[in-house]
Amino acid sequence: MTVDELVVEFALTRLDNPGLDLEEIAALVVRRVGPDQMLEFASRNLGVRGELRGGAFESAVEYVLRTVLLLRDDVGD
């Protein structure tokens, strides 16, 4: 999944669940994409953090949230 696809998925999930906070939206996205993509997100996140292991689901959620927040911050530049 590309970063653009991830952002679209996040945005659509947020539209469907307006009452949730951003971390809860990220968790829903990770659940929706399935186990293979979850592991991909987790490995990207652990690679960025320079860690060898961590909880797959939690790391995947952190990756989704970090990606969305970084892109949101770039919009103002």
Secondary structure as a PSIPRED ss2 file (coil, helix, strand):
# PSIPRED VFORMAT (PSIPRED V4.0)

   1 M C   1.000  0.000  0.000
   2 T C   1.000  0.000  0.000
   3 V H   0.000  1.000  0.000
   4 D H   0.000  1.000  0.000
   5 E H   0.000  1.000  0.000
   6 L H   0.000  1.000  0.000
   7 V H   0.000  1.000  0.000
   8 V H   0.000  1.000  0.000
   9 E H   0.000  1.000  0.000
  10 F H   0.000  1.000  0.000
  11 A H   0.000  1.000  0.000
  12 L H   0.000  1.000  0.000
  13 T H   0.000  1.000  0.000
  14 R H   0.000  1.000  0.000
  15 L H   0.000  1.000  0.000
  16 D H   0.000  1.000  0.000
  17 N C   1.000  0.000  0.000
  18 P C   1.000  0.000  0.000
  19 G C   1.000  0.000  0.000
  20 L C   1.000  0.000  0.000
  21 D C   1.000  0.000  0.000
  22 L H   0.000  1.000  0.000
  23 E H   0.000  1.000  0.000
  24 E H   0.000  1.000  0.000
  25 I H   0.000  1.000  0.000
  26 A H   0.000  1.000  0.000
  27 A H   0.000  1.000  0.000
  28 L H   0.000  1.000  0.000
  29 V H   0.000  1.000  0.000
  30 V H   0.000  1.000  0.000
  31 R H   0.000  1.000  0.000
  32 R H   0.000  1.000  0.000
  33 V H   0.000  1.000  0.000
  34 G C   1.000  0.000  0.000
  35 P H   0.000  1.000  0.000
  36 D H   0.000  1.000  0.000
  37 Q H   0.000  1.000  0.000
  38 M H   0.000  1.000  0.000
  39 L H   0.000  1.000  0.000
  40 E H   0.000  1.000  0.000
  41 F H   0.000  1.000  0.000
  42 A H   0.000  1.000  0.000
  43 S H   0.000  1.000  0.000
  44 R H   0.000  1.000  0.000
  45 N H   0.000  1.000  0.000
  46 L H   0.000  1.000  0.000
  47 G H   0.000  1.000  0.000
  48 V H   0.000  1.000  0.000
  49 R H   0.000  1.000  0.000
  50 G C   1.000  0.000  0.000
  51 E C   1.000  0.000  0.000
  52 L C   1.000  0.000  0.000
  53 R C   1.000  0.000  0.000
  54 G C   1.000  0.000  0.000
  55 G C   1.000  0.000  0.000
  56 A H   0.000  1.000  0.000
  57 F H   0.000  1.000  0.000
  58 E H   0.000  1.000  0.000
  59 S H   0.000  1.000  0.000
  60 A H   0.000  1.000  0.000
  61 V H   0.000  1.000  0.000
  62 E H   0.000  1.000  0.000
  63 Y H   0.000  1.000  0.000
  64 V H   0.000  1.000  0.000
  65 L H   0.000  1.000  0.000
  66 R H   0.000  1.000  0.000
  67 T H   0.000  1.000  0.000
  68 V H   0.000  1.000  0.000
  69 L H   0.000  1.000  0.000
  70 L H   0.000  1.000  0.000
  71 L H   0.000  1.000  0.000
  72 R H   0.000  1.000  0.000
  73 D H   0.000  1.000  0.000
  74 D H   0.000  1.000  0.000
  75 V H   0.000  1.000  0.000
  76 G C   1.000  0.000  0.000
  77 D C   1.000  0.000  0.000
